[in-house]
Amino acid sequence: MFTQGPDRYVPGGFPLGSGDVGYVRGASLNLHEPGAVRALLDAASAAGWRPGHPGAAEVDGWSLLEAAARI
């Protein structure tokens, strides 16, 4: 989940793409790109998330963004 905050941008239309999330001066991803989604899943897995456990989990995407952008 990516929410707006200081020095962050989330999808909101022109001039940004509809899937763009990132820091104003830093890492960014386009969530419509399959590679970006895969990078977030890999970063979440490295941070301890385990798919297949029962129940829903909500994760702060900002905690994963920089690691995912490096992948």
Buried (B, 14 or more C-beta within 10 A) or exposed (E): EBEEEEEBBBBEEEEBBEBBBBBEEEBBBBBEEEEBBEBBBBBBEEEEEEEEEEEEEEEEBBEBBBBBBEB
